[in-house]
Amino acid sequence: MKYDVVVPEFAEGAEEINLRQWLVEKGATVAKGDNIAEAATDKISIYIEAPADGSLTALLSEEGDRVLVGQIIGEIEA
């Protein structure tokens, strides 16, 4: 089964954030709740967590990209 890695809502009214860094590489095994990416604005940093156990099969956004809340940035295959 495939799970989407989605940019979470992180602050009221905020619509986009800078994807600072992937913390795991494509193909890595992750567990649900693992921090797999870091994103930041001028004021805050957040971690984006794995939505399920599995393998990170796709990175759909690159480090440095501006991404929107709700945007799919990766895929995990269970």
N, CA and C atoms as an extended XYZ file, in Angstrom:
234
Properties=species:S:1:pos:R:3:atomname:S:1:resname:S:1:resid:I:1 pbc="F F F"
N         0.842       -1.179        0.000 N   MET     1
C         0.000        0.000        0.000 CA  MET     1
C         0.887        1.242        0.000 C   MET     1
N         0.480        2.251       -0.727 N   LYS     2
C         1.235        3.496       -0.834 CA  LYS     2
C         0.621        4.558        0.075 C   LYS     2
N         1.502        5.278        0.788 N   TYR     3
C         1.081        6.386        1.649 CA  TYR     3
C         1.774        7.657        1.187 C   TYR     3
N         1.033        8.756        1.160 N   ASP     4
C         1.590       10.051        0.775 CA  ASP     4
C         2.199       10.746        1.991 C   ASP     4
N         3.360       11.357        1.790 N   VAL     5
C         3.973       12.220        2.799 CA  VAL     5
C         3.494       13.630        2.467 C   VAL     5
N         2.728       14.220        3.369 N   VAL     6
C         2.053       15.489        3.124 CA  VAL     6
C         2.583       16.559        4.077 C   VAL     6
N         2.731       17.776        3.568 N   VAL     7
C         3.124       18.907        4.418 CA  VAL     7
C         1.958       19.202        5.363 C   VAL     7
N         2.201       19.111        6.674 N   PRO     8
C         1.111       19.343        7.628 CA  PRO     8
C         0.813       20.824        7.822 C   PRO     8
N        -0.379       21.092        8.338 N   GLU     9
C        -0.701       22.460        8.746 CA  GLU     9
C         0.149       22.744        9.975 C   GLU     9
N         0.888       23.842        9.972 N   PHE    10
C         1.847       24.089       11.042 CA  PHE    10
C         1.617       25.380       11.797 C   PHE    10
N         0.863       26.301       11.240 N   ALA    11
C         0.538       27.559       11.918 CA  ALA    11
C        -0.718       28.125       11.274 C   ALA    11
N        -1.558       28.716       12.085 N   GLU    12
C        -2.803       29.273       11.572 CA  GLU    12
C        -2.522       30.322       10.504 C   GLU    12
N        -3.124       30.134        9.343 N   GLY    13
C        -2.978       31.078        8.250 CA  GLY    13
C        -1.756       30.856        7.374 C   GLY    13
N        -0.832       30.012        7.806 N   ALA    14
C         0.370       29.749        7.005 CA  ALA    14
C         0.010       28.836        5.832 C   ALA    14
N         0.543       29.153        4.667 N   GLU    15
C         0.204       28.386        3.476 CA  GLU    15
C         1.393       27.690        2.842 C   GLU    15
N         2.621       28.170        3.122 N   GLU    16
C         3.781       27.538        2.515 CA  GLU    16
C         4.971       27.582        3.463 C   GLU    16
N         5.934       26.719        3.170 N   ILE    17
C         7.115       26.584        4.016 CA  ILE    17
C         8.267       26.115        3.134 C   ILE    17
N         9.483       26.361        3.549 N   ASN    18
C        10.664       25.953        2.799 CA  ASN    18
C        11.089       24.551        3.262 C   ASN    18
N        11.192       23.605        2.324 N   LEU    19
C        11.685       22.269        2.650 CA  LEU    19
C        13.192       22.380        2.828 C   LEU    19
N        13.632       22.357        4.058 N   ARG    20
C        15.035       22.586        4.377 CA  ARG    20
C        15.889       21.360        4.065 C   ARG    20
N        15.417       20.165        4.503 N   GLN    21
C        16.278       19.002        4.387 CA  GLN    21
C        15.481       17.708        4.529 C   GLN    21
N        15.831       16.735        3.698 N   TRP    22
C        15.346       15.369        3.891 CA  TRP    22
C        16.268       14.728        4.921 C   TRP    22
N        15.701       14.096        5.937 N   LEU    23
C        16.484       13.475        6.994 CA  LEU    23
C        16.784       12.009        6.700 C   LEU    23
N        16.105       11.442        5.711 N   VAL    24
C        16.346       10.071        5.268 CA  VAL    24
C        16.464       10.073        3.749 C   VAL    24
N        17.139        9.077        3.220 N   GLU    25
C        17.331        8.977        1.775 CA  GLU    25
C        16.237        8.128        1.136 C   GLU    25
N        16.032        8.344       -0.139 N   LYS    26
C        15.110        7.516       -0.898 CA  LYS    26
C        15.540        6.064       -0.742 C   LYS    26
N        14.566        5.201       -0.485 N   GLY    27
C        14.837        3.785       -0.298 CA  GLY    27
C        15.000        3.374        1.152 C   GLY    27
N        15.126        4.347        2.050 N   ALA    28
C        15.309        4.050        3.469 CA  ALA    28
C        14.032        3.489        4.078 C   ALA    28
N        14.198        2.627        5.057 N   THR    29
C        13.073        2.095        5.816 CA  THR    29
C        12.750        3.068        6.943 C   THR    29
N        11.466        3.384        7.094 N   VAL    30
C        11.023        4.322        8.129 CA  VAL    30
C         9.886        3.698        8.926 C   VAL    30
N         9.693        4.206       10.125 N   ALA    31
C         8.581        3.795       10.975 CA  ALA    31
C         7.612        4.958       11.112 C   ALA    31
N         6.338        4.628       11.268 N   LYS    32
C         5.328        5.661       11.450 CA  LYS    32
C         5.750        6.584       12.586 C   LYS    32
N         5.726        7.901       12.334 N   GLY    33
C         6.088        8.894       13.333 CA  GLY    33
C         7.546        9.326       13.280 C   GLY    33
N         8.381        8.610       12.504 N   ASP    34
C         9.777        9.036       12.346 CA  ASP    34
C         9.827       10.394       11.666 C   ASP    34
N        10.747       11.253       12.104 N   ASN    35
C        10.992       12.514       11.417 CA  ASN    35
C        11.749       12.198       10.129 C   ASN    35
N        11.161       12.568        8.992 N   ILE    36
C        11.810       12.245        7.724 CA  ILE    36
C        12.232       13.480        6.935 C   ILE    36
N        11.717       14.658        7.319 N   ALA    37
C        12.102       15.899        6.645 CA  ALA    37
C        11.984       17.051        7.631 C   ALA    37
N        12.745       18.097        7.362 N   GLU    38
C        12.680       19.321        8.161 CA  GLU    38
C        12.294       20.462        7.237 C   GLU    38
N        11.399       21.309        7.712 N   ALA    39
C        10.963       22.468        6.937 CA  ALA    39
C        10.964       23.685        7.854 C   ALA    39
N        11.067       24.879        7.272 N   ALA    40
C        11.160       26.078        8.100 CA  ALA    40
C        10.612       27.305        7.389 C   ALA    40
N        10.158       28.253        8.209 N   THR    41
C         9.842       29.610        7.757 CA  THR    41
C        10.886       30.504        8.412 C   THR    41
N        10.702       31.811        8.317 N   ASP    42
C        11.606       32.736        8.992 CA  ASP    42
C        11.509       32.610       10.513 C   ASP    42
N        10.353       32.117       11.002 N   LYS    43
C        10.109       32.113       12.437 CA  LYS    43
C        10.122       30.739       13.092 C   LYS    43
N         9.763       29.685       12.359 N   ILE    44
C         9.661       28.366       12.987 CA  ILE    44
C        10.258       27.276       12.103 C   ILE    44
N        10.611       26.183       12.757 N   SER    45
C        11.025       24.965       12.060 CA  SER    45
C        10.081       23.851       12.485 C   SER    45
N         9.784       22.953       11.562 N   ILE    46
C         8.947       21.797       11.877 CA  ILE    46
C         9.591       20.548       11.298 C   ILE    46
N         9.204       19.405       11.848 N   TYR    47
C         9.583       18.125       11.280 CA  TYR    47
C         8.356       17.508       10.630 C   TYR    47
N         8.562       16.889        9.508 N   ILE    48
C         7.500       16.181        8.816 CA  ILE    48
C         7.719       14.701        9.099 C   ILE    48
N         6.669       14.043        9.580 N   GLU    49
C         6.767       12.658       10.025 CA  GLU    49
C         6.276       11.674        8.974 C   GLU    49
N         6.794       10.448        9.080 N   ALA    50
C         6.328        9.359        8.227 CA  ALA    50
C         4.904        8.994        8.637 C   ALA    50
N         3.986        8.889        7.676 N   PRO    51
C         2.603        8.554        8.012 CA  PRO    51
C         2.376        7.063        8.244 C   PRO    51
N         3.389        6.226        7.924 N   ALA    52
C         3.229        4.779        8.050 CA  ALA    52
C         4.598        4.117        8.053 C   ALA    52
N         4.644        2.868        8.471 N   ASP    53
C         5.856        2.061        8.361 CA  ASP    53
C         6.056        1.684        6.903 C   ASP    53
N         7.307        1.648        6.459 N   GLY    54
C         7.574        1.211        5.093 CA  GLY    54
C         8.879        1.759        4.570 C   GLY    54
N         8.963        1.829        3.251 N   SER    55
C        10.157        2.315        2.570 CA  SER    55
C         9.824        3.620        1.850 C   SER    55
N        10.689        4.615        1.997 N   LEU    56
C        10.502        5.902        1.319 CA  LEU    56
C        10.867        5.704       -0.152 C   LEU    56
N         9.852        5.598       -1.002 N   THR    57
C        10.072        5.226       -2.403 CA  THR    57
C        10.182        6.405       -3.349 C   THR    57
N         9.729        7.583       -2.936 N   ALA    58
C         9.785        8.740       -3.836 CA  ALA    58
C         9.950       10.025       -3.044 C   ALA    58
N        10.828       10.891       -3.535 N   LEU    59
C        10.984       12.248       -3.015 CA  LEU    59
C        10.463       13.170       -4.111 C   LEU    59
N         9.312       13.765       -3.889 N   LEU    60
C         8.648       14.558       -4.921 CA  LEU    60
C         8.993       16.042       -4.860 C   LEU    60
N         9.688       16.451       -3.810 N   SER    61
C        10.170       17.825       -3.671 CA  SER    61
C        11.632       17.768       -3.256 C   SER    61
N        12.375       18.784       -3.653 N   GLU    62
C        13.800       18.824       -3.352 CA  GLU    62
C        14.080       19.799       -2.214 C   GLU    62
N        15.214       19.586       -1.554 N   GLU    63
C        15.637       20.516       -0.517 CA  GLU    63
C        15.735       21.917       -1.111 C   GLU    63
N        15.197       22.890       -0.382 N   GLY    64
C        15.189       24.267       -0.854 CA  GLY    64
C        13.890       24.677       -1.533 C   GLY    64
N        13.042       23.706       -1.889 N   ASP    65
C        11.755       24.019       -2.526 CA  ASP    65
C        10.808       24.678       -1.533 C   ASP    65
N         9.992       25.605       -2.037 N   ARG    66
C         8.866       26.139       -1.268 CA  ARG    66
C         7.707       25.185       -1.505 C   ARG    66
N         7.115       24.671       -0.425 N   VAL    67
C         6.030       23.703       -0.540 CA  VAL    67
C         4.802       24.228        0.191 C   VAL    67
N         3.645       23.813       -0.272 N   LEU    68
C         2.375       24.278        0.273 CA  LEU    68
C         1.847       23.313        1.320 C   LEU    68
N         1.113       23.833        2.290 N   VAL    69
C         0.416       22.991        3.252 CA  VAL    69
C        -0.507       22.060        2.465 C   VAL    69
N        -0.450       20.789        2.758 N   GLY    70
C        -1.272       19.790        2.065 CA  GLY    70
C        -0.617       19.198        0.830 C   GLY    70
N         0.526       19.741        0.418 N   GLN    71
C         1.225       19.230       -0.773 CA  GLN    71
C         1.876       17.887       -0.467 C   GLN    71
N         1.809       16.977       -1.415 N   ILE    72
C         2.476       15.679       -1.294 CA  ILE    72
C         3.931       15.868       -1.692 C   ILE    72
N         4.847       15.531       -0.768 N   ILE    73
C         6.264       15.734       -1.042 CA  ILE    73
C         7.038       14.420       -1.147 C   ILE    73
N         6.391       13.320       -0.814 N   GLY    74
C         7.056       12.022       -0.880 CA  GLY    74
C         6.042       10.902       -0.816 C   GLY    74
N         6.552        9.668       -1.020 N   GLU    75
C         5.686        8.483       -0.970 CA  GLU    75
C         6.377        7.382       -0.177 C   GLU    75
N         5.580        6.676        0.608 N   ILE    76
C         6.069        5.529        1.383 CA  ILE    76
C         5.283        4.310        0.925 C   ILE    76
N         5.995        3.235        0.655 N   GLU    77
C         5.377        1.969        0.289 CA  GLU    77
C         5.458        1.046        1.483 C   GLU    77
N         4.299        0.579        1.941 N   ALA    78
C         4.252       -0.315        3.118 CA  ALA    78
C         4.551       -1.739        2.701 C   ALA    78
